[in-house]
Amino acid sequence: MKDLIQIFIADDNGLLREGLVSMMEEQEDIVVIGQAPSGREALEDIKSVRPEVALIDIGMPDKDGIELTRILRQDAPEVKVIILGMIDLTDEIMQCIEAGAAGYVLKETSFDHLVKVIRSVHRGEAFCSPQMAASLFTRIAELANERMPKIPPGSVKLTARELEVITLISEGLSNKQIAQRLFIETQTVKNHVHNILDKLQLQNRLEAVQYARERNLLKKEK
């Protein structure tokens, strides 16, 4: 007989919670080892019984699902948390992931789908629906853009030589190859690259090329 997946269910909606418990117990590979109607009770019980997977409602009294997940990540990191949410909101999903949740499932999902998510998370896989993945990629792109230095157009002037260097970098040339192309020393190229990154407040050559492309600074071949 294969090992049973031990789960805990926390939801302040008694009807929903009892319904989930009843349906879960019909699964051959799942056993419910505890349940709670509030975040405070869930925290104490989960730390005591140590389930493998915890289904936690995001909007419980005392402690909501996100806060509870954050605490469990510190006090019971072996417990994999699946948060039950009401709305597919990017910010809410991001908060759940940052708190340490392994999955986020809408309450409107089918029971069969929920069971599949439980099994997936139990295997060590994080769950994210295609819609959620799209939202996450959008948010990650926004965060990356926010971290890019905001340099007012025209406030930074690159020299003609620096523009030549950054153009050659965009062509994939190494410092040595750039030095050979421009008939200068390799150390001089390194100095130019350092000055470019310092002026533009960037971290690496790739960011510098991206900056130059977005502003049409790359020198075109004649």
Rosetta constraint file for C-alpha pairs under 8 A:
AtomPair CA 2 CA 29 HARMONIC 7.21 0.50
AtomPair CA 3 CA 29 HARMONIC 6.91 0.50
AtomPair CA 4 CA 28 HARMONIC 7.67 0.50
AtomPair CA 4 CA 29 HARMONIC 4.67 0.50
AtomPair CA 4 CA 30 HARMONIC 5.16 0.50
AtomPair CA 4 CA 31 HARMONIC 6.23 0.50
AtomPair CA 5 CA 29 HARMONIC 5.94 0.50
AtomPair CA 5 CA 30 HARMONIC 4.61 0.50
AtomPair CA 5 CA 31 HARMONIC 6.03 0.50
AtomPair CA 5 CA 52 HARMONIC 6.66 0.50
AtomPair CA 5 CA 53 HARMONIC 7.51 0.50
AtomPair CA 5 CA 119 HARMONIC 7.88 0.50
AtomPair CA 5 CA 122 HARMONIC 7.34 0.50
AtomPair CA 6 CA 30 HARMONIC 6.15 0.50
AtomPair CA 6 CA 31 HARMONIC 5.12 0.50
AtomPair CA 6 CA 32 HARMONIC 5.91 0.50
AtomPair CA 6 CA 33 HARMONIC 6.20 0.50
AtomPair CA 6 CA 51 HARMONIC 5.26 0.50
AtomPair CA 6 CA 52 HARMONIC 5.32 0.50
AtomPair CA 6 CA 53 HARMONIC 6.44 0.50
AtomPair CA 7 CA 30 HARMONIC 7.21 0.50
AtomPair CA 7 CA 31 HARMONIC 6.27 0.50
AtomPair CA 7 CA 32 HARMONIC 4.96 0.50
AtomPair CA 7 CA 33 HARMONIC 6.01 0.50
AtomPair CA 7 CA 34 HARMONIC 7.26 0.50
AtomPair CA 7 CA 51 HARMONIC 5.22 0.50
AtomPair CA 7 CA 52 HARMONIC 5.89 0.50
AtomPair CA 7 CA 53 HARMONIC 4.70 0.50
AtomPair CA 7 CA 54 HARMONIC 5.44 0.50
AtomPair CA 7 CA 55 HARMONIC 7.33 0.50
AtomPair CA 8 CA 32 HARMONIC 5.80 0.50
AtomPair CA 8 CA 33 HARMONIC 5.87 0.50
AtomPair CA 8 CA 34 HARMONIC 4.89 0.50
AtomPair CA 8 CA 35 HARMONIC 5.55 0.50
AtomPair CA 8 CA 46 HARMONIC 7.20 0.50
AtomPair CA 8 CA 51 HARMONIC 6.03 0.50
AtomPair CA 8 CA 53 HARMONIC 6.45 0.50
AtomPair CA 8 CA 54 HARMONIC 4.63 0.50
AtomPair CA 8 CA 55 HARMONIC 6.10 0.50
AtomPair CA 9 CA 17 HARMONIC 6.88 0.50
AtomPair CA 9 CA 20 HARMONIC 7.94 0.50
AtomPair CA 9 CA 21 HARMONIC 7.44 0.50
AtomPair CA 9 CA 32 HARMONIC 7.52 0.50
AtomPair CA 9 CA 34 HARMONIC 6.52 0.50
AtomPair CA 9 CA 35 HARMONIC 4.67 0.50
AtomPair CA 9 CA 36 HARMONIC 6.58 0.50
AtomPair CA 9 CA 54 HARMONIC 5.94 0.50
AtomPair CA 9 CA 55 HARMONIC 4.82 0.50
AtomPair CA 9 CA 56 HARMONIC 6.17 0.50
AtomPair CA 10 CA 17 HARMONIC 7.17 0.50
AtomPair CA 10 CA 35 HARMONIC 5.48 0.50
AtomPair CA 10 CA 36 HARMONIC 4.75 0.50
AtomPair CA 10 CA 37 HARMONIC 5.83 0.50
AtomPair CA 10 CA 38 HARMONIC 6.77 0.50
AtomPair CA 10 CA 39 HARMONIC 7.31 0.50
AtomPair CA 10 CA 42 HARMONIC 6.09 0.50
AtomPair CA 10 CA 54 HARMONIC 7.58 0.50
AtomPair CA 10 CA 55 HARMONIC 6.10 0.50
AtomPair CA 10 CA 56 HARMONIC 4.82 0.50
AtomPair CA 10 CA 57 HARMONIC 6.10 0.50
AtomPair CA 11 CA 16 HARMONIC 7.57 0.50
AtomPair CA 11 CA 17 HARMONIC 5.75 0.50
AtomPair CA 11 CA 35 HARMONIC 7.98 0.50
AtomPair CA 11 CA 36 HARMONIC 6.49 0.50
AtomPair CA 11 CA 37 HARMONIC 5.10 0.50
AtomPair CA 11 CA 38 HARMONIC 6.59 0.50
AtomPair CA 11 CA 56 HARMONIC 6.31 0.50
AtomPair CA 11 CA 57 HARMONIC 5.04 0.50
AtomPair CA 11 CA 60 HARMONIC 6.47 0.50
AtomPair CA 12 CA 17 HARMONIC 7.47 0.50
AtomPair CA 12 CA 36 HARMONIC 7.47 0.50
AtomPair CA 12 CA 37 HARMONIC 4.14 0.50
AtomPair CA 12 CA 38 HARMONIC 5.66 0.50
AtomPair CA 12 CA 57 HARMONIC 7.61 0.50
AtomPair CA 12 CA 60 HARMONIC 5.75 0.50
AtomPair CA 12 CA 61 HARMONIC 7.35 0.50
AtomPair CA 13 CA 17 HARMONIC 6.03 0.50
AtomPair CA 13 CA 37 HARMONIC 7.07 0.50
AtomPair CA 14 CA 18 HARMONIC 5.97 0.50
AtomPair CA 14 CA 37 HARMONIC 6.94 0.50
AtomPair CA 15 CA 19 HARMONIC 6.04 0.50
AtomPair CA 16 CA 20 HARMONIC 6.15 0.50
AtomPair CA 17 CA 21 HARMONIC 6.24 0.50
AtomPair CA 17 CA 35 HARMONIC 7.79 0.50
AtomPair CA 18 CA 22 HARMONIC 6.12 0.50
AtomPair CA 19 CA 23 HARMONIC 6.22 0.50
AtomPair CA 20 CA 24 HARMONIC 5.87 0.50
AtomPair CA 21 CA 25 HARMONIC 6.20 0.50
AtomPair CA 21 CA 32 HARMONIC 6.54 0.50
AtomPair CA 22 CA 26 HARMONIC 6.92 0.50
AtomPair CA 23 CA 27 HARMONIC 7.24 0.50
AtomPair CA 24 CA 30 HARMONIC 6.38 0.50
AtomPair CA 24 CA 31 HARMONIC 6.91 0.50
AtomPair CA 24 CA 32 HARMONIC 7.00 0.50
AtomPair CA 25 CA 30 HARMONIC 6.57 0.50
AtomPair CA 25 CA 31 HARMONIC 5.85 0.50
AtomPair CA 25 CA 32 HARMONIC 6.69 0.50
AtomPair CA 27 CA 31 HARMONIC 7.72 0.50
AtomPair CA 33 CA 49 HARMONIC 7.47 0.50
AtomPair CA 33 CA 51 HARMONIC 7.06 0.50
AtomPair CA 34 CA 45 HARMONIC 7.38 0.50
AtomPair CA 34 CA 46 HARMONIC 7.82 0.50
AtomPair CA 34 CA 49 HARMONIC 7.68 0.50
AtomPair CA 35 CA 42 HARMONIC 7.12 0.50
AtomPair CA 36 CA 41 HARMONIC 5.94 0.50
AtomPair CA 36 CA 42 HARMONIC 5.14 0.50
AtomPair CA 36 CA 45 HARMONIC 7.82 0.50
AtomPair CA 37 CA 41 HARMONIC 7.14 0.50
AtomPair CA 37 CA 42 HARMONIC 7.31 0.50
AtomPair CA 37 CA 60 HARMONIC 7.65 0.50
AtomPair CA 38 CA 42 HARMONIC 6.04 0.50
AtomPair CA 38 CA 60 HARMONIC 5.62 0.50
AtomPair CA 38 CA 61 HARMONIC 5.52 0.50
AtomPair CA 38 CA 62 HARMONIC 6.38 0.50
AtomPair CA 38 CA 63 HARMONIC 7.21 0.50
AtomPair CA 39 CA 43 HARMONIC 6.04 0.50
AtomPair CA 39 CA 60 HARMONIC 5.89 0.50
AtomPair CA 39 CA 61 HARMONIC 6.15 0.50
AtomPair CA 39 CA 62 HARMONIC 5.48 0.50
AtomPair CA 39 CA 63 HARMONIC 4.45 0.50
AtomPair CA 39 CA 64 HARMONIC 6.10 0.50
AtomPair CA 39 CA 65 HARMONIC 7.18 0.50
AtomPair CA 39 CA 68 HARMONIC 6.52 0.50
AtomPair CA 40 CA 44 HARMONIC 6.60 0.50
AtomPair CA 40 CA 62 HARMONIC 5.77 0.50
AtomPair CA 40 CA 63 HARMONIC 6.03 0.50
AtomPair CA 41 CA 45 HARMONIC 6.13 0.50
AtomPair CA 42 CA 46 HARMONIC 5.80 0.50
AtomPair CA 43 CA 47 HARMONIC 6.16 0.50
AtomPair CA 43 CA 68 HARMONIC 6.74 0.50
AtomPair CA 43 CA 72 HARMONIC 7.51 0.50
AtomPair CA 44 CA 48 HARMONIC 6.26 0.50
AtomPair CA 45 CA 49 HARMONIC 6.08 0.50
AtomPair CA 45 CA 50 HARMONIC 8.00 0.50
AtomPair CA 46 CA 50 HARMONIC 5.27 0.50
AtomPair CA 46 CA 51 HARMONIC 6.56 0.50
AtomPair CA 46 CA 54 HARMONIC 7.97 0.50
AtomPair CA 47 CA 72 HARMONIC 7.83 0.50
AtomPair CA 47 CA 75 HARMONIC 7.38 0.50
AtomPair CA 47 CA 76 HARMONIC 6.38 0.50
AtomPair CA 50 CA 76 HARMONIC 7.44 0.50
AtomPair CA 50 CA 79 HARMONIC 6.72 0.50
AtomPair CA 51 CA 79 HARMONIC 6.17 0.50
AtomPair CA 52 CA 78 HARMONIC 7.08 0.50
AtomPair CA 52 CA 79 HARMONIC 5.09 0.50
AtomPair CA 52 CA 80 HARMONIC 6.14 0.50
AtomPair CA 52 CA 122 HARMONIC 7.05 0.50
AtomPair CA 53 CA 79 HARMONIC 5.64 0.50
AtomPair CA 53 CA 80 HARMONIC 4.73 0.50
AtomPair CA 53 CA 81 HARMONIC 5.81 0.50
AtomPair CA 53 CA 82 HARMONIC 7.32 0.50
AtomPair CA 53 CA 118 HARMONIC 7.24 0.50
AtomPair CA 53 CA 121 HARMONIC 7.73 0.50
AtomPair CA 53 CA 122 HARMONIC 6.64 0.50
AtomPair CA 54 CA 79 HARMONIC 6.79 0.50
AtomPair CA 54 CA 80 HARMONIC 6.20 0.50
AtomPair CA 54 CA 81 HARMONIC 4.86 0.50
AtomPair CA 54 CA 82 HARMONIC 6.11 0.50
AtomPair CA 55 CA 81 HARMONIC 6.17 0.50
AtomPair CA 55 CA 82 HARMONIC 4.98 0.50
AtomPair CA 55 CA 83 HARMONIC 5.90 0.50
AtomPair CA 55 CA 84 HARMONIC 6.79 0.50
AtomPair CA 56 CA 65 HARMONIC 5.78 0.50
AtomPair CA 56 CA 81 HARMONIC 7.05 0.50
AtomPair CA 56 CA 82 HARMONIC 6.25 0.50
AtomPair CA 56 CA 83 HARMONIC 4.90 0.50
AtomPair CA 56 CA 84 HARMONIC 5.84 0.50
AtomPair CA 57 CA 64 HARMONIC 7.47 0.50
AtomPair CA 57 CA 65 HARMONIC 5.59 0.50
AtomPair CA 57 CA 83 HARMONIC 5.82 0.50
AtomPair CA 57 CA 84 HARMONIC 4.71 0.50
AtomPair CA 57 CA 85 HARMONIC 6.49 0.50
AtomPair CA 58 CA 64 HARMONIC 5.48 0.50
AtomPair CA 58 CA 65 HARMONIC 3.90 0.50
AtomPair CA 58 CA 66 HARMONIC 6.34 0.50
AtomPair CA 58 CA 83 HARMONIC 6.03 0.50
AtomPair CA 58 CA 84 HARMONIC 5.81 0.50
AtomPair CA 58 CA 85 HARMONIC 5.56 0.50
AtomPair CA 59 CA 64 HARMONIC 5.10 0.50
AtomPair CA 59 CA 65 HARMONIC 6.16 0.50
AtomPair CA 59 CA 85 HARMONIC 7.80 0.50
AtomPair CA 60 CA 64 HARMONIC 4.80 0.50
AtomPair CA 60 CA 65 HARMONIC 6.60 0.50
AtomPair CA 63 CA 67 HARMONIC 6.04 0.50
AtomPair CA 63 CA 68 HARMONIC 5.99 0.50
AtomPair CA 64 CA 68 HARMONIC 6.09 0.50
AtomPair CA 65 CA 69 HARMONIC 5.98 0.50
AtomPair CA 65 CA 83 HARMONIC 6.63 0.50
AtomPair CA 66 CA 70 HARMONIC 6.22 0.50
AtomPair CA 66 CA 95 HARMONIC 6.96 0.50
AtomPair CA 66 CA 96 HARMONIC 5.60 0.50
AtomPair CA 66 CA 99 HARMONIC 6.20 0.50
AtomPair CA 67 CA 71 HARMONIC 6.37 0.50
AtomPair CA 67 CA 99 HARMONIC 7.42 0.50
AtomPair CA 68 CA 72 HARMONIC 6.19 0.50
AtomPair CA 69 CA 73 HARMONIC 6.09 0.50
AtomPair CA 69 CA 81 HARMONIC 6.76 0.50
AtomPair CA 69 CA 96 HARMONIC 7.70 0.50
AtomPair CA 69 CA 99 HARMONIC 5.89 0.50
AtomPair CA 69 CA 100 HARMONIC 6.32 0.50
AtomPair CA 69 CA 101 HARMONIC 6.42 0.50
AtomPair CA 70 CA 74 HARMONIC 6.88 0.50
AtomPair CA 70 CA 99 HARMONIC 4.57 0.50
AtomPair CA 70 CA 100 HARMONIC 6.22 0.50
AtomPair CA 71 CA 75 HARMONIC 6.13 0.50
AtomPair CA 71 CA 76 HARMONIC 7.98 0.50
AtomPair CA 72 CA 76 HARMONIC 4.83 0.50
AtomPair CA 72 CA 77 HARMONIC 6.09 0.50
AtomPair CA 72 CA 79 HARMONIC 7.38 0.50
AtomPair CA 73 CA 77 HARMONIC 4.47 0.50
AtomPair CA 73 CA 78 HARMONIC 7.93 0.50
AtomPair CA 73 CA 79 HARMONIC 7.79 0.50
AtomPair CA 73 CA 99 HARMONIC 7.44 0.50
AtomPair CA 73 CA 100 HARMONIC 6.07 0.50
AtomPair CA 80 CA 101 HARMONIC 6.98 0.50
AtomPair CA 80 CA 102 HARMONIC 6.05 0.50
AtomPair CA 80 CA 121 HARMONIC 7.02 0.50
AtomPair CA 80 CA 122 HARMONIC 7.23 0.50
AtomPair CA 81 CA 100 HARMONIC 7.63 0.50
AtomPair CA 81 CA 101 HARMONIC 4.99 0.50
AtomPair CA 81 CA 102 HARMONIC 5.54 0.50
AtomPair CA 81 CA 103 HARMONIC 6.71 0.50
AtomPair CA 82 CA 101 HARMONIC 5.95 0.50
AtomPair CA 82 CA 102 HARMONIC 5.80 0.50
AtomPair CA 82 CA 103 HARMONIC 4.52 0.50
AtomPair CA 82 CA 104 HARMONIC 5.61 0.50
AtomPair CA 82 CA 105 HARMONIC 7.12 0.50
AtomPair CA 82 CA 118 HARMONIC 7.72 0.50
AtomPair CA 82 CA 121 HARMONIC 7.99 0.50
AtomPair CA 83 CA 96 HARMONIC 7.47 0.50
AtomPair CA 83 CA 101 HARMONIC 6.82 0.50
AtomPair CA 83 CA 103 HARMONIC 6.22 0.50
AtomPair CA 83 CA 104 HARMONIC 4.82 0.50
AtomPair CA 83 CA 105 HARMONIC 6.21 0.50
AtomPair CA 84 CA 104 HARMONIC 6.08 0.50
AtomPair CA 84 CA 105 HARMONIC 5.07 0.50
AtomPair CA 84 CA 106 HARMONIC 5.63 0.50
AtomPair CA 84 CA 107 HARMONIC 5.81 0.50
AtomPair CA 85 CA 104 HARMONIC 6.84 0.50
AtomPair CA 85 CA 105 HARMONIC 6.03 0.50
AtomPair CA 85 CA 106 HARMONIC 4.76 0.50
AtomPair CA 85 CA 107 HARMONIC 5.91 0.50
AtomPair CA 86 CA 106 HARMONIC 5.52 0.50
AtomPair CA 86 CA 107 HARMONIC 5.84 0.50
AtomPair CA 86 CA 108 HARMONIC 7.58 0.50
AtomPair CA 87 CA 106 HARMONIC 6.70 0.50
AtomPair CA 88 CA 92 HARMONIC 7.78 0.50
AtomPair CA 88 CA 93 HARMONIC 7.47 0.50
AtomPair CA 88 CA 106 HARMONIC 7.15 0.50
AtomPair CA 88 CA 132 HARMONIC 7.32 0.50
AtomPair CA 89 CA 93 HARMONIC 6.19 0.50
AtomPair CA 90 CA 94 HARMONIC 6.10 0.50
AtomPair CA 90 CA 132 HARMONIC 7.24 0.50
AtomPair CA 90 CA 135 HARMONIC 5.53 0.50
AtomPair CA 90 CA 136 HARMONIC 6.52 0.50
AtomPair CA 90 CA 139 HARMONIC 7.26 0.50
AtomPair CA 91 CA 95 HARMONIC 6.21 0.50
AtomPair CA 92 CA 96 HARMONIC 6.33 0.50
AtomPair CA 93 CA 97 HARMONIC 6.27 0.50
AtomPair CA 93 CA 104 HARMONIC 6.94 0.50
AtomPair CA 93 CA 132 HARMONIC 7.67 0.50
AtomPair CA 93 CA 136 HARMONIC 7.95 0.50
AtomPair CA 94 CA 98 HARMONIC 6.05 0.50
AtomPair CA 94 CA 136 HARMONIC 7.13 0.50
AtomPair CA 95 CA 99 HARMONIC 6.03 0.50
AtomPair CA 96 CA 100 HARMONIC 6.46 0.50
AtomPair CA 96 CA 101 HARMONIC 5.50 0.50
AtomPair CA 96 CA 104 HARMONIC 7.50 0.50
AtomPair CA 97 CA 101 HARMONIC 5.04 0.50
AtomPair CA 97 CA 102 HARMONIC 7.01 0.50
AtomPair CA 97 CA 103 HARMONIC 7.78 0.50
AtomPair CA 102 CA 121 HARMONIC 6.53 0.50
AtomPair CA 102 CA 125 HARMONIC 7.54 0.50
AtomPair CA 102 CA 126 HARMONIC 4.82 0.50
AtomPair CA 102 CA 127 HARMONIC 6.38 0.50
AtomPair CA 103 CA 117 HARMONIC 7.66 0.50
AtomPair CA 103 CA 121 HARMONIC 7.14 0.50
AtomPair CA 103 CA 126 HARMONIC 5.76 0.50
AtomPair CA 103 CA 127 HARMONIC 4.68 0.50
AtomPair CA 103 CA 128 HARMONIC 6.41 0.50
AtomPair CA 104 CA 127 HARMONIC 6.98 0.50
AtomPair CA 104 CA 128 HARMONIC 6.84 0.50
AtomPair CA 105 CA 109 HARMONIC 7.11 0.50
AtomPair CA 105 CA 114 HARMONIC 7.36 0.50
AtomPair CA 109 CA 113 HARMONIC 6.64 0.50
AtomPair CA 109 CA 114 HARMONIC 6.92 0.50
AtomPair CA 110 CA 114 HARMONIC 6.40 0.50
AtomPair CA 111 CA 115 HARMONIC 6.28 0.50
AtomPair CA 112 CA 116 HARMONIC 6.39 0.50
AtomPair CA 113 CA 117 HARMONIC 6.31 0.50
AtomPair CA 114 CA 118 HARMONIC 6.26 0.50
AtomPair CA 115 CA 119 HARMONIC 6.30 0.50
AtomPair CA 116 CA 120 HARMONIC 6.09 0.50
AtomPair CA 117 CA 121 HARMONIC 6.03 0.50
AtomPair CA 117 CA 127 HARMONIC 6.58 0.50
AtomPair CA 118 CA 122 HARMONIC 5.99 0.50
AtomPair CA 119 CA 123 HARMONIC 6.32 0.50
AtomPair CA 120 CA 124 HARMONIC 6.77 0.50
AtomPair CA 120 CA 125 HARMONIC 5.50 0.50
AtomPair CA 120 CA 126 HARMONIC 7.35 0.50
AtomPair CA 120 CA 127 HARMONIC 7.21 0.50
AtomPair CA 121 CA 125 HARMONIC 4.78 0.50
AtomPair CA 121 CA 126 HARMONIC 5.67 0.50
AtomPair CA 121 CA 127 HARMONIC 6.66 0.50
AtomPair CA 128 CA 132 HARMONIC 5.84 0.50
AtomPair CA 128 CA 133 HARMONIC 6.00 0.50
AtomPair CA 129 CA 133 HARMONIC 6.05 0.50
AtomPair CA 130 CA 134 HARMONIC 6.18 0.50
AtomPair CA 131 CA 135 HARMONIC 6.36 0.50
AtomPair CA 132 CA 136 HARMONIC 6.08 0.50
AtomPair CA 133 CA 137 HARMONIC 6.14 0.50
AtomPair CA 134 CA 138 HARMONIC 6.26 0.50
AtomPair CA 135 CA 139 HARMONIC 6.22 0.50
AtomPair CA 136 CA 140 HARMONIC 6.01 0.50
AtomPair CA 137 CA 141 HARMONIC 6.09 0.50
AtomPair CA 138 CA 142 HARMONIC 6.27 0.50
AtomPair CA 139 CA 143 HARMONIC 6.20 0.50
AtomPair CA 140 CA 144 HARMONIC 6.13 0.50
AtomPair CA 141 CA 145 HARMONIC 6.15 0.50
AtomPair CA 142 CA 146 HARMONIC 6.16 0.50
AtomPair CA 143 CA 147 HARMONIC 6.30 0.50
AtomPair CA 144 CA 148 HARMONIC 6.51 0.50
AtomPair CA 149 CA 200 HARMONIC 7.99 0.50
AtomPair CA 149 CA 201 HARMONIC 6.58 0.50
AtomPair CA 149 CA 202 HARMONIC 7.29 0.50
AtomPair CA 151 CA 155 HARMONIC 6.92 0.50
AtomPair CA 151 CA 156 HARMONIC 7.68 0.50
AtomPair CA 151 CA 200 HARMONIC 7.44 0.50
AtomPair CA 152 CA 156 HARMONIC 7.94 0.50
AtomPair CA 156 CA 199 HARMONIC 6.78 0.50
AtomPair CA 156 CA 200 HARMONIC 7.05 0.50
AtomPair CA 158 CA 162 HARMONIC 5.81 0.50
AtomPair CA 158 CA 163 HARMONIC 6.30 0.50
AtomPair CA 158 CA 196 HARMONIC 7.24 0.50
AtomPair CA 159 CA 163 HARMONIC 6.24 0.50
AtomPair CA 160 CA 164 HARMONIC 6.33 0.50
AtomPair CA 161 CA 165 HARMONIC 6.23 0.50
AtomPair CA 162 CA 166 HARMONIC 6.14 0.50
AtomPair CA 162 CA 192 HARMONIC 6.08 0.50
AtomPair CA 162 CA 193 HARMONIC 7.60 0.50
AtomPair CA 162 CA 196 HARMONIC 6.78 0.50
AtomPair CA 163 CA 167 HARMONIC 6.05 0.50
AtomPair CA 163 CA 217 HARMONIC 7.09 0.50
AtomPair CA 163 CA 218 HARMONIC 6.57 0.50
AtomPair CA 163 CA 219 HARMONIC 6.86 0.50
AtomPair CA 164 CA 168 HARMONIC 6.30 0.50
AtomPair CA 164 CA 218 HARMONIC 7.70 0.50
AtomPair CA 164 CA 219 HARMONIC 6.68 0.50
AtomPair CA 165 CA 169 HARMONIC 6.19 0.50
AtomPair CA 165 CA 178 HARMONIC 6.99 0.50
AtomPair CA 165 CA 189 HARMONIC 7.35 0.50
AtomPair CA 165 CA 192 HARMONIC 7.31 0.50
AtomPair CA 165 CA 193 HARMONIC 7.45 0.50
AtomPair CA 166 CA 170 HARMONIC 6.23 0.50
AtomPair CA 166 CA 193 HARMONIC 7.70 0.50
AtomPair CA 166 CA 208 HARMONIC 7.33 0.50
AtomPair CA 166 CA 209 HARMONIC 6.44 0.50
AtomPair CA 166 CA 212 HARMONIC 7.71 0.50
AtomPair CA 166 CA 218 HARMONIC 7.13 0.50
AtomPair CA 167 CA 171 HARMONIC 6.62 0.50
AtomPair CA 167 CA 209 HARMONIC 7.63 0.50
AtomPair CA 167 CA 218 HARMONIC 5.10 0.50
AtomPair CA 167 CA 219 HARMONIC 6.00 0.50
AtomPair CA 168 CA 172 HARMONIC 6.76 0.50
AtomPair CA 168 CA 173 HARMONIC 5.86 0.50
AtomPair CA 168 CA 178 HARMONIC 6.48 0.50
AtomPair CA 169 CA 173 HARMONIC 5.29 0.50
AtomPair CA 169 CA 174 HARMONIC 7.02 0.50
AtomPair CA 169 CA 178 HARMONIC 7.74 0.50
AtomPair CA 169 CA 205 HARMONIC 7.37 0.50
AtomPair CA 169 CA 209 HARMONIC 7.21 0.50
AtomPair CA 170 CA 209 HARMONIC 5.75 0.50
AtomPair CA 173 CA 177 HARMONIC 5.69 0.50
AtomPair CA 173 CA 178 HARMONIC 6.07 0.50
AtomPair CA 174 CA 178 HARMONIC 6.12 0.50
AtomPair CA 175 CA 179 HARMONIC 6.12 0.50
AtomPair CA 175 CA 186 HARMONIC 5.97 0.50
AtomPair CA 175 CA 189 HARMONIC 6.00 0.50
AtomPair CA 175 CA 190 HARMONIC 6.71 0.50
AtomPair CA 176 CA 180 HARMONIC 6.33 0.50
AtomPair CA 176 CA 186 HARMONIC 5.35 0.50
AtomPair CA 176 CA 189 HARMONIC 7.99 0.50
AtomPair CA 177 CA 181 HARMONIC 6.18 0.50
AtomPair CA 178 CA 182 HARMONIC 6.13 0.50
AtomPair CA 178 CA 186 HARMONIC 7.74 0.50
AtomPair CA 178 CA 189 HARMONIC 7.11 0.50
AtomPair CA 179 CA 183 HARMONIC 5.63 0.50
AtomPair CA 179 CA 184 HARMONIC 4.90 0.50
AtomPair CA 179 CA 185 HARMONIC 5.55 0.50
AtomPair CA 179 CA 186 HARMONIC 5.16 0.50
AtomPair CA 179 CA 188 HARMONIC 7.79 0.50
AtomPair CA 179 CA 189 HARMONIC 6.19 0.50
AtomPair CA 180 CA 184 HARMONIC 6.60 0.50
AtomPair CA 180 CA 185 HARMONIC 7.86 0.50
AtomPair CA 184 CA 188 HARMONIC 6.66 0.50
AtomPair CA 184 CA 189 HARMONIC 7.44 0.50
AtomPair CA 185 CA 189 HARMONIC 6.67 0.50
AtomPair CA 186 CA 190 HARMONIC 6.39 0.50
AtomPair CA 187 CA 191 HARMONIC 6.22 0.50
AtomPair CA 188 CA 192 HARMONIC 6.29 0.50
AtomPair CA 189 CA 193 HARMONIC 6.23 0.50
AtomPair CA 190 CA 194 HARMONIC 6.15 0.50
AtomPair CA 191 CA 195 HARMONIC 6.16 0.50
AtomPair CA 192 CA 196 HARMONIC 6.14 0.50
AtomPair CA 193 CA 197 HARMONIC 6.27 0.50
AtomPair CA 193 CA 205 HARMONIC 7.66 0.50
AtomPair CA 194 CA 198 HARMONIC 6.06 0.50
AtomPair CA 195 CA 199 HARMONIC 5.98 0.50
AtomPair CA 196 CA 200 HARMONIC 6.16 0.50
AtomPair CA 196 CA 208 HARMONIC 7.55 0.50
AtomPair CA 197 CA 201 HARMONIC 5.65 0.50
AtomPair CA 197 CA 202 HARMONIC 4.97 0.50
AtomPair CA 197 CA 203 HARMONIC 6.52 0.50
AtomPair CA 197 CA 204 HARMONIC 6.83 0.50
AtomPair CA 197 CA 205 HARMONIC 7.52 0.50
AtomPair CA 197 CA 208 HARMONIC 6.70 0.50
AtomPair CA 198 CA 202 HARMONIC 6.70 0.50
AtomPair CA 200 CA 208 HARMONIC 7.54 0.50
AtomPair CA 202 CA 207 HARMONIC 6.33 0.50
AtomPair CA 202 CA 208 HARMONIC 6.56 0.50
AtomPair CA 203 CA 207 HARMONIC 6.80 0.50
AtomPair CA 204 CA 208 HARMONIC 6.53 0.50
AtomPair CA 205 CA 209 HARMONIC 6.25 0.50
AtomPair CA 206 CA 210 HARMONIC 6.25 0.50
AtomPair CA 207 CA 211 HARMONIC 6.09 0.50
AtomPair CA 208 CA 212 HARMONIC 6.22 0.50
AtomPair CA 209 CA 213 HARMONIC 6.10 0.50
AtomPair CA 210 CA 214 HARMONIC 6.17 0.50
AtomPair CA 211 CA 215 HARMONIC 6.50 0.50
AtomPair CA 212 CA 216 HARMONIC 5.96 0.50
AtomPair CA 212 CA 217 HARMONIC 4.87 0.50
AtomPair CA 212 CA 218 HARMONIC 5.99 0.50
AtomPair CA 213 CA 217 HARMONIC 6.16 0.50
AtomPair CA 213 CA 218 HARMONIC 6.28 0.50
